[in-house]
Amino acid sequence: MSRASVVIVGGGIAGLSAAWELTGAKDGPDEYSPRVEIIEADTRVGGVLRTTQFAGRTIDLGADGFLARRPEAVELIGELGRSNELEAIDASGASIWLRGALHELPTGLVLGIPTSSGQLAGVKGLSLRARLAAARDQRVPVHMNVGDDATIGDIVRTKLGRELAYQFIEPMVGGIQAGRIDQLSAKSVFPALLVAAQKGGSLMKALRPATASAPEATGPLFNSLIDGVGSLPLELAEQLRGRGVVLRTGVAVTALRRTPSGNYPWEVDTATTTTPADVVVVATPAPTVARLLGSLDPALERLSAIPSAGAAIITFSAPRHAITLSAAGTGVLVPLGTPWTGEGSMMVTALTFLDRKWAHLRLDDDVLVRAHVGRIDDERWTRMSDDELTERVASEMRVLLPRFENTYSSVVQRWPAGLPQYYLGHDVMVTNAKAAAATIRVALCGNAYDGVGIPASIGSGRRAGREALDMARDVAL
Ligand SMILES: Cc1cc2nc3c(=O)[nH]c(=O)nc-3n(C[C@H](O)[C@H](O)[C@H](O)COP(=O)(O)OP(=O)(O)OC[C@H]3O[C@@H](n4cnc5c(N)ncnc54)[C@H](O)[C@@H]3O)c2cc1C
């Protein structure tokens, strides 16, 4: 039996995870495993996962942690033999900026949504009207017919009122996605919310975890790695090379050509090379899939409709005497449209207290704070130089934090289109695209399809790897 050839386009965490699966996952490759080649446009693997040296340590410039209670990332790290490098988050809670002051977020929220009106009693920045809206949901909930899907905004605004929706819930849910709750599909982004809304009755009650009967989840909520999350794709790439995977960086795939009359059904073109393939895994952002494959099927062309939000992250190191953080918690959320004295609204959507979250980043002399800017409809950061952006963000931090003096060093990282947006109809679009791809021996993976975030992207990559393995076996038989 001859070995099949699989080319993976894109060496982000999804593409690398697909390669891990194609080469036997934890057991390693055998004589039937396909030849695997990964082609990555950037000069390094990892996509939006990246580390740099800053202020005497290795810091992440993309994701700095991942959900620990989803299995995918923790399992992969275990299979790579790196479980001992997992680090549990070392702080909990957060604050929110409301009416010109910081307020501690209550515990027991489900992705930013209260599960009882009592939780809001201590949040002084909310109006009486907002509290009454929560109390009403508990006693005489608003009826809502959500059908098969609705936007997160529609659900929380109808059930809990505008203030809670936009001032309290959007900063968390919309912030994670860099999107607007009025556009994001509950079914695709926050399925538990859709299920809760479909039950009718109180949204808050329906969102309460069924902890009375279920065993309590244990272990940390989030993990990082002691060398940074960005070390994960590097380690994975290293082990893949050891398994004989060919990894080419700094070369973009320019075309995927079907060659049914040749020995292989596909030819994968870069500017200077052509690689024949039996199966192709495409692990790039969705618009690239549409560009490479859209002419072959309308369902693949439709992927061009998945927009992506850009974001920038500005990390500050400030001497301990020059900065005071809010008393507790991992950071600060800032609602959209928060007035800014200079002009318009604040640009910062959240602050993360990096060395409070992660023990490996803690040093005696300084404090690390990371500011997030950018949403799907706020691209002001793209029109500013790094210096202008840093100065603007620092001046907002001087308002948001109890103390932040003008003594710091900083690093700016821009992610022009890092966060795909899942709008209504996303699930159908993805199902149709994957089905169309499968008929031409292509598997799709990445954070445009099955969820944004590291665990979801690893899961997506591994599923695509298994699909590609099945397709490759069909070829080899
Ligand atoms: C600022 C930011 C913060 C985040 N924070 C968190 C967090 O804290 N926790 C969490 O779990 N998740 C977080 N995420 C999300 C998470 O990082 C992503 O969902 C995940 O890393 C996406 O991986 P991917 O492989 O699907 O995509 P990508 O990382 O985008 O990889 C796609 C790859 O395809 C390559 N490519 C594109 N076109 C071509 C071509 N023509 N030829 C060859 N290669 C090509 C690209 O160069 C890229 O390397 C964050 C994301 C961002 C942007």
The ligand as an SDF file (V2000), in Angstrom:
LIG
                    3D

 53 58  0  0  0  0  0  0  0  0999 V2000
   -5.7630   39.1570   20.4010 C   0  0  0  0  0  0  0  0  0  0  0  0
   -6.2850   37.7680   20.6190 C   0  0  0  0  0  0  0  0  0  0  0  0
   -6.4040   37.2670   21.9060 C   0  0  0  0  0  0  0  0  0  0  0  0
   -6.8990   35.9810   22.1190 C   0  0  0  0  0  0  0  0  0  0  0  0
   -6.9780   35.5020   23.3940 N   0  0  0  0  0  0  0  0  0  0  0  0
   -7.3640   34.2270   23.5980 C   0  0  0  0  0  0  0  0  0  0  0  0
   -7.3060   33.6530   24.8970 C   0  0  0  0  0  0  0  0  0  0  0  0
   -6.9100   34.3090   25.8630 O   0  0  0  0  0  0  0  0  0  0  0  0
   -7.6810   32.3520   25.0450 N   0  0  0  0  0  0  0  0  0  0  0  0
   -8.0780   31.5890   23.9790 C   0  0  0  0  0  0  0  0  0  0  0  0
   -8.3960   30.3990   24.1620 O   0  0  0  0  0  0  0  0  0  0  0  0
   -8.1190   32.1020   22.7200 N   0  0  0  0  0  0  0  0  0  0  0  0
   -7.7630   33.3880   22.5120 C   0  0  0  0  0  0  0  0  0  0  0  0
   -7.7610   33.9010   21.2470 N   0  0  0  0  0  0  0  0  0  0  0  0
   -8.2450   33.0650   20.1350 C   0  0  0  0  0  0  0  0  0  0  0  0
   -7.2480   31.9910   19.7030 C   0  0  0  0  0  0  0  0  0  0  0  0
   -5.9420   32.4830   19.7890 O   0  0  0  0  0  0  0  0  0  0  0  0
   -7.5610   31.5670   18.2670 C   0  0  0  0  0  0  0  0  0  0  0  0
   -8.9320   31.1650   18.1940 O   0  0  0  0  0  0  0  0  0  0  0  0
   -6.6990   30.4190   17.7350 C   0  0  0  0  0  0  0  0  0  0  0  0
   -5.3460   30.5820   18.0610 O   0  0  0  0  0  0  0  0  0  0  0  0
   -6.8940   30.3510   16.2160 C   0  0  0  0  0  0  0  0  0  0  0  0
   -6.0560   29.3820   15.6430 O   0  0  0  0  0  0  0  0  0  0  0  0
   -6.2050   28.9810   14.1030 P   0  0  0  0  0  0  0  0  0  0  0  0
   -5.1530   27.9920   13.7970 O   0  0  0  0  0  0  0  0  0  0  0  0
   -7.6170   28.6160   13.8160 O   0  0  0  0  0  0  0  0  0  0  0  0
   -5.9900   30.3350   13.2800 O   0  0  0  0  0  0  0  0  0  0  0  0
   -4.7040   31.2300   13.0390 P   0  0  0  0  0  0  0  0  0  0  0  0
   -3.9000   31.3230   14.2550 O   0  0  0  0  0  0  0  0  0  0  0  0
   -5.2280   32.4980   12.4280 O   0  0  0  0  0  0  0  0  0  0  0  0
   -3.8520   30.4370   11.9520 O   0  0  0  0  0  0  0  0  0  0  0  0
   -4.1190   30.4710   10.5670 C   0  0  0  0  0  0  0  0  0  0  0  0
   -2.7840   30.3800    9.8360 C   0  0  0  0  0  0  0  0  0  0  0  0
   -3.0200   30.3020    8.4190 O   0  0  0  0  0  0  0  0  0  0  0  0
   -1.9510   31.0100    7.7920 C   0  0  0  0  0  0  0  0  0  0  0  0
   -2.3360   31.3370    6.4160 N   0  0  0  0  0  0  0  0  0  0  0  0
   -3.2850   32.2210    6.0100 C   0  0  0  0  0  0  0  0  0  0  0  0
   -3.3240   32.2490    4.6520 N   0  0  0  0  0  0  0  0  0  0  0  0
   -2.4030   31.3590    4.2040 C   0  0  0  0  0  0  0  0  0  0  0  0
   -1.9800   30.9310    2.9210 C   0  0  0  0  0  0  0  0  0  0  0  0
   -2.5340   31.4190    1.7810 N   0  0  0  0  0  0  0  0  0  0  0  0
   -0.9910   29.9960    2.8180 N   0  0  0  0  0  0  0  0  0  0  0  0
   -0.4310   29.4790    3.9300 C   0  0  0  0  0  0  0  0  0  0  0  0
   -0.7900   29.8600    5.1980 N   0  0  0  0  0  0  0  0  0  0  0  0
   -1.7660   30.7800    5.3280 C   0  0  0  0  0  0  0  0  0  0  0  0
   -1.7610   32.2180    8.6840 C   0  0  0  0  0  0  0  0  0  0  0  0
   -0.5030   32.8380    8.4670 O   0  0  0  0  0  0  0  0  0  0  0  0
   -1.8930   31.5940   10.0780 C   0  0  0  0  0  0  0  0  0  0  0  0
   -0.6580   31.1890   10.5950 O   0  0  0  0  0  0  0  0  0  0  0  0
   -7.2800   35.1840   20.9990 C   0  0  0  0  0  0  0  0  0  0  0  0
   -7.1490   35.6830   19.7000 C   0  0  0  0  0  0  0  0  0  0  0  0
   -6.6580   36.9550   19.5120 C   0  0  0  0  0  0  0  0  0  0  0  0
   -6.5130   37.4810   18.0910 C   0  0  0  0  0  0  0  0  0  0  0  0
  1  2  1  0
  2  3  1  0
  2 52  2  0
  3  4  2  0
  4  5  1  0
  4 50  1  0
  5  6  2  0
  6  7  1  0
  6 13  1  0
  7  8  2  0
  7  9  1  0
  9 10  1  0
 10 11  2  0
 10 12  1  0
 12 13  2  0
 13 14  1  0
 14 15  1  0
 14 50  1  0
 15 16  1  0
 16 17  1  0
 16 18  1  0
 18 19  1  0
 18 20  1  0
 20 21  1  0
 20 22  1  0
 22 23  1  0
 23 24  1  0
 24 25  2  0
 24 26  1  0
 24 27  1  0
 27 28  1  0
 28 29  2  0
 28 30  1  0
 28 31  1  0
 31 32  1  0
 32 33  1  0
 33 34  1  0
 33 48  1  0
 34 35  1  0
 35 36  1  0
 35 46  1  0
 36 37  1  0
 36 45  1  0
 37 38  2  0
 38 39  1  0
 39 40  1  0
 39 45  2  0
 40 41  1  0
 40 42  2  0
 42 43  1  0
 43 44  2  0
 44 45  1  0
 46 47  1  0
 46 48  1  0
 48 49  1  0
 50 51  2  0
 51 52  1  0
 52 53  1  0
M  END
$$$$
